[in-house]
Amino acid sequence: DPNNTDAPKFQSVADSKGVIVVYPEGQKINNSNDYGWDATGEENADTKFIQALVKEIQTKYASQNSSNGNISVDPTRFYLCGFSMGGMMTYACAKVLNGTFAAYGSCGGFPLNEFHLNLATKQPVPFIHLHGDADNVVEIKHLHTIIENLLFRNGCSLDNFKVQNEWDTKGFKKYDFTGVNGVPVTTVTF
């Protein structure tokens, strides 16, 4: 919602770096003012919507022309990231739409319905997961199991990771893992 003052504001970054930022919104939940995603990890209307959105962007910006502001996109550099329920939807898309995005990111969300136990996909999944350890809505207590399954899925060794110590002084802990074909998996807790 562009009128929400608490919403992330990436437009200035997008304008300065020459990228397109898209903010899809899930369907309205019942009669409330809340919106959400069907993040079950199965193909459904929401994953089809995300896929259709990607195709629309690819078509609209396939080449530079005056109708699109002389912008073209590189479909190998599409990324999907979400916060909370959007992070849960990101995990669902990492399974269902694997290969559609160059990498996936979840902030404060994780797979629903034990989806983390079924991450079988066609190829490794480049992923970054960010999570607050004081989150009392989407609690961090399940994160270790989810990350271990994601690391296993990507062929990462639990014995081979890099800790970014400079982040620790700012209250963050960052761990970088490398999996099959050099696919990165990063976790950041704060």
DAPENOR-V632784 format. One record per backbone hydrogen bond with DSSP energy under -0.5 kcal/mol. NH is the residue of the N-H (numbers start at 1). CO is the residue of the C=O. If there is no record, write none. Layout:
# DAPENOR-V632784
nh = <NH/NH>
co = <CO/CO>
This chain:
# DAPENOR-V632784
nh = <4/5/7/10/14/15/16/17/18/19/24/27/29/30/32/36/39/40/48/49/50/51/52/53/54/55/56/57/58/59/60/61/62/68/69/70/73/75/77/78/80/82/84/86/88/89/90/91/92/93/94/95/96/97/98/100/102/103/104/105/106/107/108/108/112/115/117/118/126/127/128/129/130/131/135/139/142/143/144/146/147/148/149/150/151/152/153/154/155/156/157/160/161/162/164/164/165/167/168/168/169/170/171/172/173/174/175/176/177/178/179/180/182/183/185/186/187/188/189/190>
co = <1/3/4/8/10/11/12/13/14/14/22/36/34/28/29/27/37/38/44/45/46/47/48/49/50/51/52/53/54/55/56/57/59/65/66/65/61/73/74/75/103/105/107/83/84/85/86/87/88/89/90/91/92/93/95/97/78/78/126/80/128/82/106/130/39/112/114/115/124/184/104/186/106/188/132/137/139/140/140/142/143/144/145/146/147/148/149/150/152/151/178/157/159/176/162/174/163/164/164/165/165/167/168/167/189/164/187/162/185/160/183/154/179/180/177/127/175/129/173/131>
